[in-house]
Amino acid sequence: MQYNVTHIGRVVDICDNIVSVSGLRGAFCGELVRFKQQNGEVSGFVWNLEEHICKVPLISGVQRALQVGDVVYRTNELVKTKCGFGVLGEVMGPLGDFLVPSDRTVSEALLLELFNTRWASVEMGAPGIIARAPVTVPFMTGVVSVDCFIPIGCGQRELIIGDQNSGKTSLAITALINQQYRNNVLCGD
């Protein structure tokens, strides 16, 4: 992959996969940066802009490969990854690279890649409330009192709160077992 390199910086400090970088003038938050390495590619994104130092969390590669004084390149691109039906069931890295070889043939993989994937920014906002589809499918927990008094829909997030030994775990396990039973019956297994 070829990047438009416009400015370079230097690594000042490394701690817990967060790299402090100086010299990246004009960098913007969320920008992809690459570290010059001989033994593999290390990349991160600009997270925090201070007056002379940028904080860069690593998103691919290992921290051990970096040293103080290493060169950092700006790419002028936002961090993007692949999304869509073409990547369903695949193990991917944060930048859209496949980590495990697929069982698909080369032609199947190319067709899925071309027609069913797109690149999207990882910082993309969630759709607004009105643009979202309404919750229409009920989520049956298998506990009659809960199903009668508390309407829960598939896709909703629900919090189970209560004191110790009040049955929170057993309610969650019962709901999981009930959903597995319902899905197996509906799928014909």
N, C-alpha and C positions, 0 to 999 in steps of 0.2 A: 504494500500500500504506500503510495507516494504522498507526502505531506508538504504543504507550502510553509517552509521554515522562514519566519520573519525576524525572530529575535531569540537570543539564547540567554541563559542564566546559569548560575552555579549553585550546587547543593551546599547549604551552610550547616544544616543539622538534620539528623535522622533520629526519630524516636517513635516507637509503636506504630509503624507504617504511615507516619505523617512526616513528610519531608519539608523542611524550611528551605526556600529557594530565594536567592537574591538575583536581581538583574533582569527580571521579566517585566520590562516596562510595557504598559499598555495591555497587559493580560486582563481578561475578564473572568468573572465567576462562572464556573462550569466549563471552562475551556480545557480541552484535552492537551496534555503535555507529554512528551516522550523524553526518556533519559537515554543518553548514548551509552551503550553497553556492547561488549564483544560477545558475551555468552547469553544471548536472549534479549528480548524486548521487555522493558519495564515502562509502564505508563501510569499516569495519574491525572487528576483534574484539579484546577485551581479552586480552592475552597474559600480561603480567607485572604483578602487583600489588605495588607498594612502598608505603611509608607514605603518601606524599602524591601520588605520580605513578604513572600507569598507562602501560604500553607498549602501543601499538596498531598492529599491522601492518595496512597497507591491503590490502583484498581486491577492491575495485572502485573505479574512478575513478583519477585521476592525482594524483601528489604535487604537481605544479606548481599545482594549483587551491587548495592549502591555504596558509595563512599563519599565523604565530604570532599568537595571540589569537582565532582562529576558534572558534566555538561547537561543542561536541560533545554529542550527545544520547544518553542510554542508551535502550535499547529493551526491556530485561528479557526478551530472547529469546536462545536459543542460535543459533549460525550453522547454518542449514539449507539444503539444496539438494534439487532434485528427483532422484528415481531411479526406475528401473523400465523396462519395455519401451516405454513411451510416449516416452522420450527417447533411445532407441537411434538412432544415426546423426545426432543433432542436435549442433550446436555451441552450447554453453551457457557462460554465465558462472558464477563460483563461487557465486552466490546463486540459481541456477536460472532465470535469464532467457535466452531464446534470442537468440543474437547474429547468426545468419544466417537469413534467411527460409526457411521450409520449402517443399518442392515439394508438400506435401499440401494437399488442399482443407480448407476451414475445418471442415467436418463431421468429416472424418477426424481432424484435429488435436484437435478437442474430444473425440471419442470416446476417442482414445488418452490424452489428458490426464486424462479423468475415470476411466477404468477401469484404466489401466496405469501410472499414476505415483503416487508418494507422496512426502511430504517426510520427509527423514531428516537427523539431525544429522551434521555433518561430523566430529565427534569420536566417533562411534559406534565401539565396540570391535569387534574381529574375533570371529567365533564361536569357541567353544572347540574343542579338538581332537576331542572325541567327537562334537560336532554337525556336523562337516564330513563331506562325502561322501568315501569312500575313493578312492584313485587306482586306476582299473581299466583305463584305456586306455593301451597302451604308446606311447611316443614313439620312433619308428624314425629313427635319425640317417642311415642309409645307409652307415655304416662298419661292416662286419661284425664286426670285433674289438670295437668299442665296444658294438654291439647284443648280442653274445654274453656279454660279461663284466660289463657294467654295466647293470643294469635301470633304465631311466628311464621314468617315467610322465608322461603329459600333465598339466600343471598343477603339476608339481614344478619347483623352481628348482634348477639345477645350476650349479656354478662350474667353469669350465675353467681350470685352473692349469698352469703349466709354465714352463720357461726360454724365452728368446728363441729364435726359429726352430725351435720344436718342433712347429708345426702347429696351434696353437690357433685361429687365424683360419680356416684351411682346414677344420678340423673344424666350426666354427660355420657357415660358408658352405655346406658340404656338407649339413649338417642342415637348413638353411633350404631349399635347393633340393629335397632329398628330400621335405620336408613339403609344399612347393608342388606337386610332382608327385603325391604321394599324395592331396592334397586336390582337385586338379583331376580326377584319375581317379575319385575317389569321388563328386564332385559331378556328373560327366558332362560337363564342359567339354572 
